[in-house]
Amino acid sequence: MQLQINAEHRLDQALWHPSPHFDARPKECWPELVVVHCVSLPEGEYGTGAPQRLFTGQLDCREHSSFADLEGLRVAPHIMIDRRGQLEQFVAFNHRAWHAGISSWRGRSGCNDFSIGVELEGAVAEGYTDSQYRSLIQLVIQLMIAYPQISADAVVGHCHIAPGRKADPGPHFNWPHLMLELHRQLSAFAAP
Ligand SMILES: [Zn+2]
């Protein structure tokens, strides 16, 4: 699937589920970083639709006992990639989605200001599907084309920008695979 980011800073191929959980980026602040997260609600159960309801402010926290601590939480990534690799977008890339919380990257705090948040449907204790890696790699490449301030080494986990506080996407996320594929596909782009 060839992905395309349009003039509204949205991915043409993603389902659009607008979230109210965003605001403007600070002036002159453009995406420089991609932050990978994982989510499943309840933890480890897939295809429930509950993460999407959380991100759009429509989750009834009485749905499941484990949702009690989500009451009043106002969060959203820009994009979620489900287990089949399908993409859903909640916030346009030029806006500041509320996904990272207290965080810092290369000495800069407040990563929401300058990052794009990508949630993989998953759990810290589990691995990810080939389809998810394929979609994530295509997404990152398109983001790098649309926002040239993002470099290939500026793709990190939530765990890297909020160490000790966040563990996602977890030890089963295959960083070497992501980085190798990114470099391989980017060098194919650059070849004459
Ligand atoms: Zn996270």
Backbone and ligand atoms as CSV (ligand in chain L), in Angstrom:
chain,resi,resn,atom,element,x,y,z
A,1,MET,N,N,0.852,-1.206,0.000
A,1,MET,CA,C,0.000,0.000,0.000
A,1,MET,C,C,0.885,1.253,0.000
A,2,GLN,N,N,0.688,2.100,-0.979
A,2,GLN,CA,C,1.444,3.358,-1.046
A,2,GLN,C,C,0.704,4.421,-0.234
A,3,LEU,N,N,1.345,4.935,0.784
A,3,LEU,CA,C,0.695,5.931,1.632
A,3,LEU,C,C,0.964,7.335,1.109
A,4,GLN,N,N,0.067,8.241,1.419
A,4,GLN,CA,C,0.195,9.625,0.953
A,4,GLN,C,C,-0.335,10.565,2.023
A,5,ILE,N,N,0.443,11.591,2.347
A,5,ILE,CA,C,-0.008,12.606,3.308
A,5,ILE,C,C,-0.520,13.800,2.513
A,6,ASN,N,N,-1.747,14.243,2.804
A,6,ASN,CA,C,-2.361,15.289,1.993
A,6,ASN,C,C,-2.168,16.686,2.607
A,7,ALA,N,N,-2.731,17.680,1.952
A,7,ALA,CA,C,-2.532,19.080,2.358
A,7,ALA,C,C,-3.166,19.385,3.712
A,8,GLU,N,N,-4.092,18.525,4.154
A,8,GLU,CA,C,-4.684,18.690,5.492
A,8,GLU,C,C,-3.850,17.993,6.567
A,9,HIS,N,N,-2.650,17.545,6.178
A,9,HIS,CA,C,-1.748,16.850,7.111
A,9,HIS,C,C,-2.366,15.565,7.640
A,10,ARG,N,N,-3.087,14.911,6.720
A,10,ARG,CA,C,-3.685,13.617,7.069
A,10,ARG,C,C,-3.283,12.590,6.031
A,11,LEU,N,N,-3.267,11.339,6.494
A,11,LEU,CA,C,-2.929,10.230,5.622
A,11,LEU,C,C,-4.181,9.841,4.837
A,12,ASP,N,N,-4.080,9.860,3.505
A,12,ASP,CA,C,-5.242,9.513,2.668
A,12,ASP,C,C,-5.766,8.112,2.979
A,13,GLN,N,N,-4.870,7.200,3.326
A,13,GLN,CA,C,-5.253,5.789,3.476
A,13,GLN,C,C,-5.747,5.448,4.884
A,14,ALA,N,N,-5.764,6.414,5.792
A,14,ALA,CA,C,-6.186,6.115,7.171
A,14,ALA,C,C,-7.662,6.462,7.362
A,15,LEU,N,N,-8.352,5.655,8.139
A,15,LEU,CA,C,-9.692,6.048,8.577
A,15,LEU,C,C,-9.541,7.293,9.437
A,16,TRP,N,N,-10.459,8.224,9.303
A,16,TRP,CA,C,-10.349,9.494,10.041
A,16,TRP,C,C,-11.359,9.495,11.187
A,17,HIS,N,N,-10.844,9.453,12.407
A,17,HIS,CA,C,-11.670,9.487,13.620
A,17,HIS,C,C,-11.219,10.687,14.444
A,18,PRO,N,N,-11.708,11.888,14.111
A,18,PRO,CA,C,-11.166,13.078,14.769
A,18,PRO,C,C,-11.334,13.044,16.282
A,19,SER,N,N,-10.246,13.399,16.966
A,19,SER,CA,C,-10.234,13.438,18.427
A,19,SER,C,C,-10.204,14.892,18.888
A,20,PRO,N,N,-10.827,15.187,20.038
A,20,PRO,CA,C,-10.677,16.533,20.601
A,20,PRO,C,C,-9.403,16.667,21.454
A,21,HIS,N,N,-8.613,15.613,21.543
A,21,HIS,CA,C,-7.467,15.610,22.465
A,21,HIS,C,C,-6.185,16.115,21.787
A,22,PHE,N,N,-6.230,17.374,21.376
A,22,PHE,CA,C,-5.065,17.991,20.729
A,22,PHE,C,C,-5.184,19.499,20.883
A,23,ASP,N,N,-4.087,20.184,20.594
A,23,ASP,CA,C,-4.133,21.646,20.463
A,23,ASP,C,C,-3.050,22.044,19.462
A,24,ALA,N,N,-2.780,23.341,19.382
A,24,ALA,CA,C,-1.807,23.813,18.387
A,24,ALA,C,C,-0.387,23.511,18.861
A,25,ARG,N,N,0.495,23.213,17.919
A,25,ARG,CA,C,1.909,23.140,18.281
A,25,ARG,C,C,2.411,24.553,18.569
A,26,PRO,N,N,3.466,24.674,19.381
A,26,PRO,CA,C,4.038,26.014,19.573
A,26,PRO,C,C,4.464,26.599,18.223
A,27,LYS,N,N,4.505,27.901,18.148
A,27,LYS,CA,C,4.894,28.583,16.908
A,27,LYS,C,C,6.241,28.075,16.403
A,28,GLU,N,N,6.357,27.913,15.107
A,28,GLU,CA,C,7.608,27.487,14.456
A,28,GLU,C,C,8.026,26.079,14.872
A,29,CYS,N,N,7.115,25.300,15.435
A,29,CYS,CA,C,7.456,23.959,15.894
A,29,CYS,C,C,6.856,22.928,14.946
A,30,TRP,N,N,7.740,22.159,14.311
A,30,TRP,CA,C,7.299,21.132,13.370
A,30,TRP,C,C,7.737,19.758,13.851
A,31,PRO,N,N,7.090,18.710,13.334
A,31,PRO,CA,C,7.477,17.366,13.791
A,31,PRO,C,C,8.942,17.061,13.481
A,32,GLU,N,N,9.635,16.579,14.501
A,32,GLU,CA,C,11.040,16.172,14.336
A,32,GLU,C,C,11.258,14.746,14.808
A,33,LEU,N,N,10.266,14.194,15.476
A,33,LEU,CA,C,10.432,12.929,16.190
A,33,LEU,C,C,9.174,12.086,15.999
A,34,VAL,N,N,9.361,10.768,15.868
A,34,VAL,CA,C,8.224,9.840,15.842
A,34,VAL,C,C,8.307,8.997,17.112
A,35,VAL,N,N,7.223,8.953,17.860
A,35,VAL,CA,C,7.177,8.189,19.112
A,35,VAL,C,C,6.245,6.991,18.926
A,36,VAL,N,N,6.805,5.796,19.158
A,36,VAL,CA,C,6.033,4.558,19.024
A,36,VAL,C,C,5.512,4.138,20.404
A,37,HIS,N,N,4.208,3.871,20.448
A,37,HIS,CA,C,3.548,3.413,21.673
A,37,HIS,C,C,2.862,2.078,21.389
A,38,CYS,N,N,2.299,1.477,22.444
A,38,CYS,CA,C,1.355,0.386,22.199
A,38,CYS,C,C,0.167,0.542,23.122
A,39,VAL,N,N,-0.958,0.009,22.651
A,39,VAL,CA,C,-2.199,0.125,23.413
A,39,VAL,C,C,-3.077,-1.092,23.136
A,40,SER,N,N,-3.771,-1.552,24.156
A,40,SER,CA,C,-4.884,-2.481,24.006
A,40,SER,C,C,-5.732,-2.343,25.257
A,41,LEU,N,N,-7.026,-2.383,25.057
A,41,LEU,CA,C,-7.984,-2.221,26.163
A,41,LEU,C,C,-9.131,-3.215,25.998
A,42,PRO,N,N,-9.302,-4.136,26.966
A,42,PRO,CA,C,-8.379,-4.423,28.075
A,42,PRO,C,C,-7.015,-4.877,27.542
A,43,GLU,N,N,-6.002,-4.750,28.388
A,43,GLU,CA,C,-4.625,-5.116,28.038
A,43,GLU,C,C,-4.569,-6.524,27.440
A,44,GLY,N,N,-4.000,-6.618,26.234
A,44,GLY,CA,C,-3.832,-7.920,25.586
A,44,GLY,C,C,-5.033,-8.394,24.789
A,45,GLU,N,N,-6.139,-7.624,24.799
A,45,GLU,CA,C,-7.318,-7.983,23.977
A,45,GLU,C,C,-7.393,-7.034,22.794
A,46,TYR,N,N,-7.532,-7.634,21.612
A,46,TYR,CA,C,-7.449,-6.828,20.395
A,46,TYR,C,C,-8.797,-6.745,19.682
A,47,GLY,N,N,-8.944,-5.671,18.912
A,47,GLY,CA,C,-10.161,-5.505,18.113
A,47,GLY,C,C,-11.369,-5.103,18.936
A,48,THR,N,N,-11.164,-4.579,20.135
A,48,THR,CA,C,-12.299,-4.228,20.998
A,48,THR,C,C,-12.891,-2.858,20.643
A,49,GLY,N,N,-12.102,-2.022,19.969
A,49,GLY,CA,C,-12.559,-0.657,19.673
A,49,GLY,C,C,-12.419,0.282,20.860
A,50,ALA,N,N,-12.034,-0.249,22.019
A,50,ALA,CA,C,-11.952,0.602,23.223
A,50,ALA,C,C,-10.839,1.655,23.126
A,51,PRO,N,N,-9.656,1.327,22.567
A,51,PRO,CA,C,-8.649,2.393,22.447
A,51,PRO,C,C,-9.161,3.558,21.604
A,52,GLN,N,N,-9.857,3.227,20.510
A,52,GLN,CA,C,-10.388,4.289,19.651
A,52,GLN,C,C,-11.404,5.136,20.413
A,53,ARG,N,N,-12.199,4.498,21.258
A,53,ARG,CA,C,-13.170,5.275,22.049
A,53,ARG,C,C,-12.447,6.129,23.082
A,54,LEU,N,N,-11.382,5.601,23.667
A,54,LEU,CA,C,-10.585,6.412,24.599
A,54,LEU,C,C,-10.022,7.649,23.884
A,55,PHE,N,N,-9.461,7.431,22.711
A,55,PHE,CA,C,-8.777,8.526,22.006
A,55,PHE,C,C,-9.758,9.599,21.524
A,56,THR,N,N,-11.010,9.216,21.320
A,56,THR,CA,C,-11.983,10.198,20.835
A,56,THR,C,C,-12.893,10.690,21.963
A,57,GLY,N,N,-12.557,10.333,23.202
A,57,GLY,CA,C,-13.323,10.831,24.343
A,57,GLY,C,C,-14.673,10.159,24.508
A,58,GLN,N,N,-14.821,8.942,23.980
A,58,GLN,CA,C,-16.116,8.262,24.018
A,58,GLN,C,C,-16.088,6.955,24.801
A,59,LEU,N,N,-15.030,6.734,25.570
A,59,LEU,CA,C,-14.953,5.478,26.316
A,59,LEU,C,C,-15.769,5.586,27.599
A,60,ASP,N,N,-16.644,4.621,27.803
A,60,ASP,CA,C,-17.367,4.516,29.062
A,60,ASP,C,C,-16.496,3.678,30.000
A,61,CYS,N,N,-15.942,4.317,31.017
A,61,CYS,CA,C,-14.974,3.634,31.870
A,61,CYS,C,C,-15.605,2.551,32.731
A,62,ARG,N,N,-16.945,2.408,32.666
A,62,ARG,CA,C,-17.594,1.298,33.373
A,62,ARG,C,C,-17.615,0.030,32.526
A,63,GLU,N,N,-17.127,0.141,31.253
A,63,GLU,CA,C,-17.156,-1.021,30.353
A,63,GLU,C,C,-16.385,-2.197,30.920
A,64,HIS,N,N,-15.297,-1.920,31.637
A,64,HIS,CA,C,-14.417,-2.995,32.130
A,64,HIS,C,C,-13.753,-2.516,33.412
A,65,SER,N,N,-13.550,-3.419,34.349
A,65,SER,CA,C,-13.007,-3.005,35.652
A,65,SER,C,C,-11.628,-2.354,35.519
A,66,SER,N,N,-10.851,-2.787,34.505
A,66,SER,CA,C,-9.494,-2.233,34.359
A,66,SER,C,C,-9.501,-0.822,33.776
A,67,PHE,N,N,-10.676,-0.316,33.381
A,67,PHE,CA,C,-10.739,1.020,32.766
A,67,PHE,C,C,-10.908,2.132,33.801
A,68,ALA,N,N,-11.076,1.745,35.078
A,68,ALA,CA,C,-11.419,2.749,36.094
A,68,ALA,C,C,-10.406,3.895,36.143
A,69,ASP,N,N,-9.117,3.535,35.992
A,69,ASP,CA,C,-8.091,4.593,36.101
A,69,ASP,C,C,-7.957,5.425,34.824
A,70,LEU,N,N,-8.797,5.148,33.822
A,70,LEU,CA,C,-8.758,5.947,32.589
A,70,LEU,C,C,-9.750,7.101,32.641
A,71,GLU,N,N,-10.554,7.132,33.721
A,71,GLU,CA,C,-11.579,8.172,33.854
A,71,GLU,C,C,-10.938,9.561,33.756
A,72,GLY,N,N,-11.459,10.365,32.862
A,72,GLY,CA,C,-10.977,11.742,32.742
A,72,GLY,C,C,-9.677,11.897,31.958
A,73,LEU,N,N,-9.105,10.771,31.507
A,73,LEU,CA,C,-7.844,10.836,30.762
A,73,LEU,C,C,-8.108,11.365,29.357
A,74,ARG,N,N,-7.377,12.392,28.966
A,74,ARG,CA,C,-7.578,12.982,27.634
A,74,ARG,C,C,-6.298,12.798,26.826
A,75,VAL,N,N,-6.261,11.706,26.087
A,75,VAL,CA,C,-5.070,11.359,25.314
A,75,VAL,C,C,-5.470,10.932,23.902
A,76,ALA,N,N,-4.539,11.090,22.999
A,76,ALA,CA,C,-4.713,10.582,21.633
A,76,ALA,C,C,-3.357,10.589,20.940
A,77,PRO,N,N,-3.123,9.565,20.106
A,77,PRO,CA,C,-1.961,9.621,19.231
A,77,PRO,C,C,-2.399,10.334,17.939
A,78,HIS,N,N,-1.482,10.537,17.022
A,78,HIS,CA,C,-1.915,10.960,15.692
A,78,HIS,C,C,-2.513,9.778,14.939
A,79,ILE,N,N,-1.840,8.632,15.070
A,79,ILE,CA,C,-2.189,7.459,14.255
A,79,ILE,C,C,-2.179,6.212,15.127
A,80,MET,N,N,-3.101,5.286,14.824
A,80,MET,CA,C,-3.044,3.954,15.435
A,80,MET,C,C,-2.965,2.926,14.310
A,81,ILE,N,N,-2.142,1.898,14.536
A,81,ILE,CA,C,-2.005,0.805,13.568
A,81,ILE,C,C,-2.516,-0.466,14.229
A,82,ASP,N,N,-3.585,-1.039,13.668
A,82,ASP,CA,C,-4.169,-2.222,14.319
A,82,ASP,C,C,-3.380,-3.480,13.957
A,83,ARG,N,N,-3.792,-4.624,14.485
A,83,ARG,CA,C,-3.014,-5.858,14.309
A,83,ARG,C,C,-2.924,-6.265,12.844
A,84,ARG,N,N,-3.891,-5.826,12.005
A,84,ARG,CA,C,-3.854,-6.155,10.572
A,84,ARG,C,C,-3.065,-5.128,9.775
A,85,GLY,N,N,-2.515,-4.133,10.474
A,85,GLY,CA,C,-1.735,-3.110,9.779
A,85,GLY,C,C,-2.578,-1.960,9.262
A,86,GLN,N,N,-3.876,-1.945,9.592
A,86,GLN,CA,C,-4.727,-0.852,9.121
A,86,GLN,C,C,-4.523,0.388,9.978
A,87,LEU,N,N,-4.649,1.542,9.307
A,87,LEU,CA,C,-4.327,2.806,9.962
A,87,LEU,C,C,-5.569,3.622,10.258
A,88,GLU,N,N,-5.603,4.203,11.435
A,88,GLU,CA,C,-6.661,5.137,11.808
A,88,GLU,C,C,-5.988,6.405,12.314
A,89,GLN,N,N,-6.484,7.546,11.879
A,89,GLN,CA,C,-5.879,8.804,12.304
A,89,GLN,C,C,-6.855,9.578,13.187
A,90,PHE,N,N,-6.315,10.169,14.255
A,90,PHE,CA,C,-7.146,10.883,15.238
A,90,PHE,C,C,-6.851,12.377,15.270
A,91,VAL,N,N,-5.609,12.735,14.936
A,91,VAL,CA,C,-5.183,14.139,14.994
A,91,VAL,C,C,-4.335,14.400,13.744
A,92,ALA,N,N,-4.547,15.542,13.101
A,92,ALA,CA,C,-3.725,15.903,11.935
A,92,ALA,C,C,-2.282,16.119,12.391
A,93,PHE,N,N,-1.342,15.797,11.516
A,93,PHE,CA,C,0.078,15.800,11.914
A,93,PHE,C,C,0.590,17.185,12.295
A,94,ASN,N,N,-0.023,18.229,11.750
A,94,ASN,CA,C,0.464,19.576,12.082
A,94,ASN,C,C,0.001,20.028,13.463
A,95,HIS,N,N,-0.947,19.290,14.046
A,95,HIS,CA,C,-1.417,19.633,15.389
A,95,HIS,C,C,-0.661,18.832,16.452
A,96,ARG,N,N,-0.774,19.311,17.691
A,96,ARG,CA,C,-0.093,18.662,18.809
A,96,ARG,C,C,-1.057,17.677,19.477
A,97,ALA,N,N,-0.827,16.388,19.236
A,97,ALA,CA,C,-1.643,15.354,19.893
A,97,ALA,C,C,-1.087,15.116,21.289
A,98,TRP,N,N,-1.949,14.714,22.194
A,98,TRP,CA,C,-1.554,14.520,23.589
A,98,TRP,C,C,-1.270,13.037,23.834
A,99,HIS,N,N,-0.027,12.640,23.535
A,99,HIS,CA,C,0.308,11.212,23.624
A,99,HIS,C,C,1.511,10.915,24.507
A,100,ALA,N,N,2.425,11.867,24.678
A,100,ALA,CA,C,3.707,11.529,25.315
A,100,ALA,C,C,3.734,11.828,26.816
A,101,GLY,N,N,2.975,12.802,27.270
A,101,GLY,CA,C,3.024,13.187,28.680
A,101,GLY,C,C,4.401,13.766,29.029
A,102,ILE,N,N,4.770,13.647,30.305
A,102,ILE,CA,C,6.072,14.175,30.751
A,102,ILE,C,C,7.158,13.369,30.054
A,103,SER,N,N,8.018,14.058,29.311
A,103,SER,CA,C,8.949,13.341,28.436
A,103,SER,C,C,10.091,14.266,28.051
A,104,SER,N,N,11.188,13.634,27.605
A,104,SER,CA,C,12.272,14.454,27.079
A,104,SER,C,C,13.108,13.661,26.082
A,105,TRP,N,N,13.605,14.364,25.066
A,105,TRP,CA,C,14.401,13.735,24.002
A,105,TRP,C,C,15.566,14.652,23.676
A,106,ARG,N,N,16.769,14.120,23.788
A,106,ARG,CA,C,17.996,14.885,23.521
A,106,ARG,C,C,17.981,16.240,24.242
A,107,GLY,N,N,17.550,16.186,25.500
A,107,GLY,CA,C,17.592,17.372,26.337
A,107,GLY,C,C,16.405,18.305,26.186
A,108,ARG,N,N,15.493,17.980,25.273
A,108,ARG,CA,C,14.301,18.823,25.108
A,108,ARG,C,C,13.113,18.161,25.777
A,109,SER,N,N,12.425,18.898,26.640
A,109,SER,CA,C,11.269,18.314,27.322
A,109,SER,C,C,9.997,18.617,26.527
A,110,GLY,N,N,8.910,17.985,26.942
A,110,GLY,CA,C,7.615,18.238,26.297
A,110,GLY,C,C,7.570,17.729,24.870
A,111,CYS,N,N,7.776,16.429,24.699
A,111,CYS,CA,C,7.915,15.862,23.347
A,111,CYS,C,C,6.662,16.017,22.488
A,112,ASN,N,N,5.493,16.208,23.101
A,112,ASN,CA,C,4.301,16.414,22.281
A,112,ASN,C,C,4.480,17.595,21.328
A,113,ASP,N,N,5.241,18.600,21.761
A,113,ASP,CA,C,5.412,19.812,20.948
A,113,ASP,C,C,5.951,19.498,19.558
A,114,PHE,N,N,6.889,18.540,19.502
A,114,PHE,CA,C,7.644,18.356,18.256
A,114,PHE,C,C,7.638,16.910,17.779
A,115,SER,N,N,6.618,16.150,18.193
A,115,SER,CA,C,6.623,14.738,17.784
A,115,SER,C,C,5.299,14.321,17.163
A,116,ILE,N,N,5.361,13.149,16.548
A,116,ILE,CA,C,4.166,12.474,16.039
A,116,ILE,C,C,4.031,11.173,16.809
A,117,GLY,N,N,2.852,10.928,17.345
A,117,GLY,CA,C,2.602,9.746,18.150
A,117,GLY,C,C,1.913,8.661,17.336
A,118,VAL,N,N,2.488,7.457,17.411
A,118,VAL,CA,C,1.932,6.306,16.689
A,118,VAL,C,C,1.656,5.201,17.694
A,119,GLU,N,N,0.409,4.806,17.823
A,119,GLU,CA,C,0.048,3.697,18.706
A,119,GLU,C,C,-0.056,2.427,17.882
A,120,LEU,N,N,0.658,1.385,18.297
A,120,LEU,CA,C,0.473,0.063,17.721
A,120,LEU,C,C,-0.505,-0.683,18.609
A,121,GLU,N,N,-1.504,-1.312,18.008
A,121,GLU,CA,C,-2.378,-2.141,18.830
A,121,GLU,C,C,-1.531,-3.306,19.338
A,122,GLY,N,N,-1.369,-3.396,20.644
A,122,GLY,CA,C,-0.490,-4.418,21.186
A,122,GLY,C,C,-0.373,-4.285,22.682
A,123,ALA,N,N,0.556,-5.055,23.233
A,123,ALA,CA,C,0.789,-5.044,24.670
A,123,ALA,C,C,2.290,-5.188,24.893
A,124,VAL,N,N,2.759,-4.593,25.987
A,124,VAL,CA,C,4.196,-4.598,26.287
A,124,VAL,C,C,4.742,-6.031,26.353
A,125,ALA,N,N,3.904,-6.971,26.790
A,125,ALA,CA,C,4.364,-8.356,26.973
A,125,ALA,C,C,4.328,-9.170,25.687
A,126,GLU,N,N,3.863,-8.579,24.575
A,126,GLU,CA,C,3.714,-9.356,23.339
A,126,GLU,C,C,4.463,-8.720,22.182
A,127,GLY,N,N,4.612,-9.502,21.113
A,127,GLY,CA,C,5.239,-8.976,19.903
A,127,GLY,C,C,4.217,-8.328,18.979
A,128,TYR,N,N,4.695,-7.898,17.831
A,128,TYR,CA,C,3.842,-7.191,16.865
A,128,TYR,C,C,3.775,-7.974,15.561
A,129,THR,N,N,2.768,-7.676,14.750
A,129,THR,CA,C,2.569,-8.452,13.524
A,129,THR,C,C,3.409,-7.878,12.381
A,130,ASP,N,N,3.693,-8.733,11.391
A,130,ASP,CA,C,4.431,-8.279,10.208
A,130,ASP,C,C,3.696,-7.123,9.541
A,131,SER,N,N,2.360,-7.218,9.517
A,131,SER,CA,C,1.570,-6.149,8.878
A,131,SER,C,C,1.780,-4.824,9.594
A,132,GLN,N,N,1.901,-4.880,10.921
A,132,GLN,CA,C,2.128,-3.638,11.669
A,132,GLN,C,C,3.491,-3.035,11.335
A,133,TYR,N,N,4.520,-3.891,11.258
A,133,TYR,CA,C,5.836,-3.354,10.888
A,133,TYR,C,C,5.803,-2.744,9.488
A,134,ARG,N,N,5.144,-3.441,8.547
A,134,ARG,CA,C,5.089,-2.916,7.176
A,134,ARG,C,C,4.422,-1.547,7.152
A,135,SER,N,N,3.284,-1.420,7.839
A,135,SER,CA,C,2.571,-0.133,7.840
A,135,SER,C,C,3.380,0.943,8.550
A,136,LEU,N,N,4.015,0.572,9.664
A,136,LEU,CA,C,4.801,1.552,10.419
A,136,LEU,C,C,5.963,2.081,9.566
A,137,ILE,N,N,6.646,1.183,8.871
A,137,ILE,CA,C,7.790,1.596,8.047
A,137,ILE,C,C,7.324,2.526,6.924
A,138,GLN,N,N,6.224,2.159,6.259
A,138,GLN,CA,C,5.701,3.036,5.195
A,138,GLN,C,C,5.289,4.385,5.762
A,139,LEU,N,N,4.657,4.358,6.926
A,139,LEU,CA,C,4.231,5.608,7.557
A,139,LEU,C,C,5.431,6.498,7.876
A,140,VAL,N,N,6.455,5.927,8.499
A,140,VAL,CA,C,7.618,6.739,8.884
A,140,VAL,C,C,8.274,7.339,7.644
A,141,ILE,N,N,8.367,6.562,6.569
A,141,ILE,CA,C,8.984,7.090,5.341
A,141,ILE,C,C,8.167,8.273,4.807
A,142,GLN,N,N,6.849,8.127,4.793
A,142,GLN,CA,C,6.018,9.243,4.305
A,142,GLN,C,C,6.117,10.456,5.228
A,143,LEU,N,N,6.218,10.214,6.521
A,143,LEU,CA,C,6.376,11.338,7.461
A,143,LEU,C,C,7.704,12.049,7.212
A,144,MET,N,N,8.756,11.271,6.946
A,144,MET,CA,C,10.061,11.890,6.690
A,144,MET,C,C,10.042,12.720,5.407
A,145,ILE,N,N,9.253,12.281,4.434
A,145,ILE,CA,C,9.143,13.042,3.177
A,145,ILE,C,C,8.341,14.329,3.417
A,146,ALA,N,N,7.241,14.199,4.170
A,146,ALA,CA,C,6.368,15.359,4.390
A,146,ALA,C,C,6.984,16.354,5.381
A,147,TYR,N,N,7.749,15.836,6.343
A,147,TYR,CA,C,8.325,16.692,7.394
A,147,TYR,C,C,9.831,16.399,7.463
A,148,PRO,N,N,10.597,17.070,6.619
A,148,PRO,CA,C,12.016,16.707,6.481
A,148,PRO,C,C,12.847,16.921,7.749
A,149,GLN,N,N,12.276,17.577,8.753
A,149,GLN,CA,C,13.013,17.715,10.024
A,149,GLN,C,C,13.126,16.373,10.743
A,150,ILE,N,N,12.306,15.391,10.352
A,150,ILE,CA,C,12.388,14.055,10.970
A,150,ILE,C,C,13.505,13.271,10.284
A,151,SER,N,N,14.486,12.844,11.069
A,151,SER,CA,C,15.558,12.032,10.488
A,151,SER,C,C,15.338,10.564,10.850
A,152,ALA,N,N,16.036,9.679,10.140
A,152,ALA,CA,C,15.808,8.237,10.314
A,152,ALA,C,C,16.149,7.772,11.727
A,153,ASP,N,N,17.012,8.508,12.431
A,153,ASP,CA,C,17.352,8.092,13.796
A,153,ASP,C,C,16.448,8.768,14.832
A,154,ALA,N,N,15.404,9.438,14.368
A,154,ALA,CA,C,14.487,10.119,15.289
A,154,ALA,C,C,13.168,9.358,15.399
A,155,VAL,N,N,13.287,8.028,15.490
A,155,VAL,CA,C,12.122,7.179,15.733
A,155,VAL,C,C,12.414,6.443,17.036
A,156,VAL,N,N,11.620,6.705,18.048
A,156,VAL,CA,C,11.914,6.177,19.385
A,156,VAL,C,C,10.647,5.597,20.006
A,157,GLY,N,N,10.833,4.863,21.097
A,157,GLY,CA,C,9.694,4.364,21.854
A,157,GLY,C,C,9.307,5.341,22.957
A,158,HIS,N,N,8.078,5.218,23.418
A,158,HIS,CA,C,7.656,6.007,24.578
A,158,HIS,C,C,8.608,5.739,25.750
A,159,CYS,N,N,9.097,4.485,25.835
A,159,CYS,CA,C,10.025,4.092,26.896
A,159,CYS,C,C,11.315,4.901,26.866
A,160,HIS,N,N,11.702,5.371,25.679
A,160,HIS,CA,C,12.977,6.104,25.556
A,160,HIS,C,C,12.842,7.567,25.977
A,161,ILE,N,N,11.642,8.129,25.846
A,161,ILE,CA,C,11.470,9.551,26.178
A,161,ILE,C,C,10.833,9.740,27.561
A,162,ALA,N,N,10.373,8.628,28.148
A,162,ALA,CA,C,9.819,8.681,29.509
A,162,ALA,C,C,10.292,7.454,30.288
A,163,PRO,N,N,11.634,7.272,30.383
A,163,PRO,CA,C,12.160,6.055,31.014
A,163,PRO,C,C,11.763,5.968,32.481
A,164,GLY,N,N,11.436,4.760,32.904
A,164,GLY,CA,C,11.021,4.562,34.295
A,164,GLY,C,C,9.535,4.779,34.476
A,165,ARG,N,N,8.936,5.610,33.623
A,165,ARG,CA,C,7.504,5.908,33.723
A,165,ARG,C,C,6.714,5.085,32.699
A,166,LYS,N,N,7.297,4.871,31.517
A,166,LYS,CA,C,6.609,4.162,30.437
A,166,LYS,C,C,7.488,3.041,29.896
A,167,ALA,N,N,6.873,1.909,29.553
A,167,ALA,CA,C,7.625,0.754,29.061
A,167,ALA,C,C,7.290,0.440,27.600
A,168,ASP,N,N,6.284,1.098,27.044
A,168,ASP,CA,C,5.867,0.747,25.683
A,168,ASP,C,C,6.823,1.322,24.622
A,169,PRO,N,N,6.985,0.641,23.482
A,169,PRO,CA,C,6.235,-0.540,23.028
A,169,PRO,C,C,6.746,-1.863,23.572
A,170,GLY,N,N,7.725,-1.862,24.467
A,170,GLY,CA,C,8.100,-3.083,25.168
A,170,GLY,C,C,9.258,-3.826,24.536
A,171,PRO,N,N,9.756,-4.845,25.273
A,171,PRO,CA,C,10.968,-5.555,24.860
A,171,PRO,C,C,10.789,-6.408,23.607
A,172,HIS,N,N,9.560,-6.677,23.206
A,172,HIS,CA,C,9.360,-7.503,22.013
A,172,HIS,C,C,9.307,-6.689,20.735
A,173,PHE,N,N,9.344,-5.377,20.854
A,173,PHE,CA,C,9.359,-4.562,19.643
A,173,PHE,C,C,10.733,-4.694,18.981
A,174,ASN,N,N,10.726,-4.970,17.682
A,174,ASN,CA,C,11.971,-5.291,16.976
A,174,ASN,C,C,12.595,-4.025,16.370
A,175,TRP,N,N,13.367,-3.309,17.212
A,175,TRP,CA,C,14.010,-2.073,16.742
A,175,TRP,C,C,15.001,-2.317,15.617
A,176,PRO,N,N,15.857,-3.350,15.725
A,176,PRO,CA,C,16.803,-3.566,14.608
A,176,PRO,C,C,16.080,-3.765,13.277
A,177,HIS,N,N,14.970,-4.504,13.288
A,177,HIS,CA,C,14.220,-4.712,12.046
A,177,HIS,C,C,13.706,-3.383,11.504
A,178,LEU,N,N,13.124,-2.576,12.382
A,178,LEU,CA,C,12.596,-1.268,11.959
A,178,LEU,C,C,13.705,-0.413,11.360
A,179,MET,N,N,14.833,-0.324,12.055
A,179,MET,CA,C,15.914,0.561,11.606
A,179,MET,C,C,16.548,0.064,10.308
A,180,LEU,N,N,16.755,-1.265,10.221
A,180,LEU,CA,C,17.348,-1.821,8.997
A,180,LEU,C,C,16.440,-1.576,7.804
A,181,GLU,N,N,15.136,-1.834,7.980
A,181,GLU,CA,C,14.182,-1.654,6.874
A,181,GLU,C,C,14.077,-0.189,6.475
A,182,LEU,N,N,14.081,0.685,7.470
A,182,LEU,CA,C,14.017,2.121,7.162
A,182,LEU,C,C,15.227,2.526,6.323
A,183,HIS,N,N,16.410,2.126,6.774
A,183,HIS,CA,C,17.615,2.510,6.037
A,183,HIS,C,C,17.635,1.868,4.648
A,184,ARG,N,N,17.200,0.614,4.561
A,184,ARG,CA,C,17.203,-0.069,3.264
A,184,ARG,C,C,16.267,0.637,2.284
A,185,GLN,N,N,15.052,0.952,2.753
A,185,GLN,CA,C,14.073,1.554,1.842
A,185,GLN,C,C,14.428,2.998,1.521
A,186,LEU,N,N,15.021,3.686,2.485
A,186,LEU,CA,C,15.415,5.075,2.215
A,186,LEU,C,C,16.574,5.133,1.238
A,187,SER,N,N,17.498,4.163,1.330
A,187,SER,CA,C,18.619,4.192,0.386
A,187,SER,C,C,18.132,3.807,-1.008
A,188,ALA,N,N,17.073,2.992,-1.102
A,188,ALA,CA,C,16.490,2.682,-2.406
A,188,ALA,C,C,15.899,3.937,-3.028
A,189,PHE,N,N,15.304,4.786,-2.170
A,189,PHE,CA,C,14.760,6.076,-2.622
A,189,PHE,C,C,15.860,6.944,-3.212
A,190,ALA,N,N,16.988,6.966,-2.475
A,190,ALA,CA,C,18.064,7.893,-2.818
A,190,ALA,C,C,18.839,7.421,-4.053
A,191,ALA,N,N,18.736,6.123,-4.388
A,191,ALA,CA,C,19.507,5.594,-5.528
A,191,ALA,C,C,19.035,6.257,-6.826
A,192,PRO,N,N,19.968,6.507,-7.762
A,192,PRO,CA,C,19.588,7.160,-9.023
A,192,PRO,C,C,18.723,6.238,-9.888
L,1,ZN,ZN,ZN,2.824,5.227,25.306
